[in-house]
Amino acid sequence: MKAGSDAEERLVRGQGDFLADLDLDALEACFVRSPYPHARVQSISLPGGRGLTGAQLARLAGPLRVDGPGLKAVPWWPLAVEKVRFVGEAVAVVWAEDRYLAEDLADETEVDYEPIPAGPLHEEAPDGVLYESRREGGDFEAAFGRAARVLERTFKTARQTPIPLEARGVVARWDGAAGRLTVWTSTQVPNLVRTVLASSLQLAEGDVRVIVPVVGGGFGLKAHVFPEELAVAALARHLGRTVRWVEDRRENLLASAHAHEETVRLRLALDDQGRFLAVDAEVSCDVGAYSVFPFSASLEPVTTGQTLFGPYALEAFRLHASGLASSKCPAGAYRGVGMNAAAFATERMVDIAARELGLDPLELRRRNAIREFPTVTAAGRELDSGDYLGLLGRLDAPYRELRRQQAEARREGRLFGIGVGFFNEHSGTGASEYQTRGITTIPGVDSARVRVGEDGTIEIATGGADAGQGHAETYRLLAARELGVAAEKVVVFEGDTDACPPGSGTFVSRGAVGGLTALTEALREVAEKDLAPGLEVTRVVDPKQVFPSGAHLAAVEVDPLGLNPRVIRYLAVEDCGVVVNERAAEAQVRGGVAMGMGGVLLEEIRYSEDGQPLASTLLDYLVPLAPDVPEIEIEHQESPSPLTALGSKGVGEAGTIGAFAAVANAVADAVQAELNELPCSPDRIFHLRRS
Ligand code: SMO
């Protein structure tokens, strides 16, 4: 897909070609989905030769499966075979000339289920544990032995789902003569989709082409390979026809991927000066019915565990992390991944400690912030650069001003609260890092190819994939700067495995880490060789993880009658290293903060006791709307990373991570209660205040 200079204008005019807009003469597929959380599929009766059952499809395509240290490798078939494990799991696929007829066929499909009242979801994991690990760093016993005080609390984040404006979708075309499969899919990871399709359908990778149309938001959801992608591709090959499936919102809420249902139990050891000595953490995540591909059931437990107390100096750290199976939609990547829960738990704990010690929360953070870089933390993270006291310092003046406002508001009996969210995060995880962890399913290299056209046009192709980040604009800015050419002379290609060099796509803010490093190096080599027409340079890099950081400040007022929290002021101080494209970086922060506000205040997918999802429309699953989001003030502090070509670090998730901490602390401060469970909904505040 060409992401040239006219692409953004077409988007603004509403003329972008999203997956559902592609004019491809396709049959429309519809999935038949289970109404039971856990049941044996006894029989399926399909309407007249226009459907396939899970057992039939299993002969055409192999399952998704992730193995690795601490993981139980459980197969996830394109359609359920024998058993369903969550409400919404597909058991059959039907097709017709249009979606209406396909929906009718799905309705006419009869499935006999025998509910399974109890027992393990997977024979491979009789105890329900899909992932488990332990780690310890520093002299843990000594640090706890010296403690003047130990605080213990448990924090919970809500099950959420990313809700991209455009839900998932895939079109597959089989060219029998060439033996080639072409797949258009709304994804962040085109090369990974190609690799997995090839192995599942037993094709050569070169015989699979994956094309990414304009994508209406990914937020991590589209960084997976899904059973539906395998099913539609297998179906197209089986029928020798082009087949399309476009997910509707109900399917998206029930059966795409969920995230963030975590319980974090912390024990914090402090000395008599309020210095943090050590943390003992127990992180357990409800990961749903399957281990998602490629990130697996380890994704959130590990990410949260690594990120807890991230910006603070500790002598020792101990972690027990687990991912537990349940009859719910599988949990996957969603902006911030486990870092949101880590920042929420850590920063709530810091506020609680400040209260217990009678110290100002900002002062307690200052006292414990990491001061020297680079450094290796007790949790084993290699922090590349930063200026954490600098970040906190920038909050000083607005913080004091808000405390004055708060004193006044409290005199008037108003519920006015102030919260700080101080954090660091990792971005740009590379191939070697994943291999060190024993994970081979996640690619980790990033790539860029720069070609000088015969007419002097600069063609940039990368292994990234744009899902609304505005990659083309950033690449053009960079090419203009490095080569001294006019931005209009630069054409950008992304998201076509035939036209672009292989790379990891877009997740963990890797675009600004490995992506821009590969591109900058390629541009610089082209500049050195002097821009000769026909010159082509390709760079592939295996990036090293880098660590953006930030300090956020939120003010919240809660109306005393309805107990609705309202964010009235928000300041985000970000350190994502060198800012390459300020407009794009700030748009990321703004969108990220809005998403984080959703996670703290509104969003929750609950399940009934008997496994029925209680949010299947956007009337039940509340997301923040424009009037809920205040003006977001953004400041940049730049601590260049020594590990990337430009010193940049990535900023895609920072807004969300900071907001999980700052907004939650502000609500807790407003209602003067220990709000340790999300979302901070009016009913939760009501019950907390009564107890
Ligand atoms: S949740 Mo992201 O696409 O790493």
Boltz pocket constraint, residues with backbone or C-beta under 6 A from the ligand:
constraints:
  - pocket:
      binder: B
      contacts: [[A, 188], [A, 218], [A, 219], [A, 220], [A, 221], [A, 223], [A, 333], [A, 334], [A, 335], [A, 336], [A, 337], [A, 506], [A, 507], [A, 508], [A, 509]]
      max_distance: 6.0
